[in-house]
Amino acid sequence: MRHYSDSSVITIVIIINALIGFAQEIKASNALEKIKTLLSAETNVYRDGTRTQMLARNLVVGDVVYLEAGDNVPADLRLVDLDNLRIQESALTGESDSVAKTINPLPLNTPISDQTNMAFASIGVTNGSGLGIVVAVGENTEIGKISTTVQDMKHQKSPLTKELDQLGAGISWFIIISSVILFVFGMFLQIYSISVLAMAIITMIVGSMPEGLPALMQ
């Protein structure tokens, strides 16, 4: 119909909404990747009686790791020796204060927040030093289990998202059906020419369609 300016505006609005939605989806998907940045890149390990520095991803179960203030715990560790060791576990347990660690054995069913003889991956050491034996690495750590659970659930929609999808679909279908009816009714009355009537219907659809609803709710 050669309404180039109107077509350009409509196209720009659609592209902007699509880009906003895409950026929000990327931001959400990258949230899991940020967990990796919580792990220390290198750590001090005792192997064959020698203390050496190595990449945290090369740790295996049974390695003895040395921790000191300022370190991030590279894996789940069972503490065996310590000197005034305190660890900030808020990222895992929600506890705001740093936790004083011990080497005393605890029952197997002890909650994570009460496992004072353990140091968990990604947690920061605030005071003191200590030695711990690696008992879990990678996806088998507590933070790894959380990450895996979140990844398994990322394709499941929340009740709010499902309701928004239904609302958006319902509004969209109502607008489309109403537009078709109005177009047929306008052609029957022949009050406007086909080009004017089509432009009016397109204008109504563009103005009514909730293309910004997902971005707004994000």
VENFEN-V268672 format. One record per pair of residues at least 4 apart in sequence whose C-alpha atoms are under 7 Angstrom apart, sorted by the first residue. I is the first residue (numbers start at 1). GAP is how many residues later the second one is. Records with the same first field share a line. If there is no record, write none. Layout:
I->GAP / GAP
//
This chain:
3->4
4->4
5->4
6->4
7->4
8->4
9->4
10->4
11->4
12->4
13->4
14->4
15->4
16->4
17->4 / 194 / 195
18->4
19->4
20->4 / 195
21->4 / 194
22->4
23->4
24->4
25->4
26->4
27->4
30->4
32->115
38->84
39->33 / 34 / 35 / 82 / 83
40->16 / 32 / 33 / 34
41->14 / 15
42->11 / 12 / 13 / 14
43->10 / 11 / 12 / 13 / 31
44->7 / 8 / 9 / 10 / 21 / 22
45->6 / 7 / 8 / 18 / 19 / 20 / 21
46->4 / 5 / 6 / 17 / 18 / 19
47->4
56->18
59->4
60->74 / 77
61->73 / 74 / 75 / 76
62->71 / 72 / 73
63->70 / 71
64->67 / 68 / 69 / 70
65->66 / 67 / 68
66->64 / 65 / 66
67->4 / 62 / 63 / 64
68->57 / 60 / 61 / 62
69->56 / 57 / 58 / 59 / 60
70->54 / 55 / 56
71->53 / 54
72->50 / 51 / 52 / 53
73->46 / 47 / 48 / 49 / 50 / 51
74->47 / 48
75->45 / 46 / 59 / 61 / 62 / 66
76->43 / 44 / 45 / 58 / 59 / 60 / 61 / 65
77->41 / 42 / 43 / 55 / 56 / 57 / 58
78->39 / 40 / 41 / 54 / 55 / 56 / 57
79->24 / 38 / 39 / 40 / 52 / 53 / 54
80->23 / 51 / 52
81->22 / 49 / 50
82->47 / 48 / 49
83->45 / 46 / 47
84->43 / 44 / 45
85->15 / 16 / 42 / 43 / 44 / 45
86->12 / 13 / 14 / 15 / 39 / 40 / 41 / 42
87->11 / 12 / 13 / 36 / 37 / 38 / 39
88->9 / 10 / 11 / 35 / 36 / 37 / 38
89->4 / 5 / 6 / 9 / 34
90->4 / 5 / 6
93->20
101->15 / 16
102->14 / 15
103->14
104->13
105->12
106->4
110->4 / 5
111->4
120->22
121->20 / 22
136->4 / 5
137->4
138->6
139->5 / 6
140->4 / 5
141->4
142->4
143->4
144->4
145->4
146->4
147->4
148->4
149->4
150->4
157->4 / 5
158->4
159->4
160->4
161->4
162->4
163->4
164->4
165->4
166->4
167->4
168->4 / 42
169->4
170->4
171->4
172->4 / 37
173->4
174->4
175->4 / 30
176->4
177->4
178->4
179->4 / 22
180->4
181->4
182->4
183->4 / 14 / 18
184->4
185->4
186->4 / 5 / 11
192->4 / 5
193->4
194->4
195->4
196->4
197->4
198->4
199->4
200->4
201->4
202->4
203->4
204->4
205->4
212->4
213->4
214->4
//
